[in-house]
Amino acid sequence: MMARGKDMALSLLVVGTAAVAGYVLRSRRSSDEDGGSRSKANLGARIVDRSNVPHGATIVDASSDRLADIPGARRAIGRAVRNDAREEWAHVTLDRDGAWSIVDAVRNSLPYYDGGETEYNGVYVRHGDRVVLLDAIGWARLEQPRH
């Protein structure tokens, strides 16, 4: 009697595993056929007081070529300066294929400061007489809508 119970449990495990594997394979195939998935990234900027710039942070000039290579970076910085954004993030939302790679670009191609508990993470940018903090403040991978 116990052998039958073990056989039944093993059969259910095999069937369940096969079903999960089939679902994963089908999801990958339909994702490839639809052109993959899109991603969404918010690049944010806010003005910080010079006294709040951490001692170990490098300040990048707003005219930096590396900064220009990051889509939306200068636009977010410009919005922060125009709106005198000190309490809220001025952000630019990018919703397109590969937008999540902007997170990597901000963190890897610029001197990204990884702050402690009381410091802000991000890239400190000099824009005229102000210092603006730039960071990828939100990102998500979005599935393609089914037609």
Steps between C-alpha positions, in 0.01 A plus 500: 500500500782744584677421176193615307497830688867559424445406134207742480702783659789435264266501199345829610846649548607395150180634340527828690865545403418434134217753511727768648771429243246524217371832632852644524587388146177641361549832682850537360387416147208745504726767651751451218224511238359824644841668487581445866388709789516869556642666802432822678749721681462828685804719502469753780683812603477737795699795622711444810680754717877499456530425871317170438744374237694214663877550531575193289263591215633614163305787345452471123451809283163518323681535166668158537489281188435192713195673645379587150519131404229406752152552355290737708780603738535860388123533469453385863775737620343787306159433656650492849670836445194661334266380776749557783432138598640457849233296677368299205676320216463656156487194280496381142330169423643284225269222383666302223701190423809491716412804712610311812858514365498868595526389862827325412622798297443743788674271745785377279596778260491791744656543846201360689510566872361216710411686817459385854189523714492882511633570150333495161601246238554626148714713274571853622492747211609866494252708300604865513513598865287205615565136578243254368474137605416260215386141546283230349214524749274225372504229239300198403487240229164514323350214305379565145121521476338199335313577180 
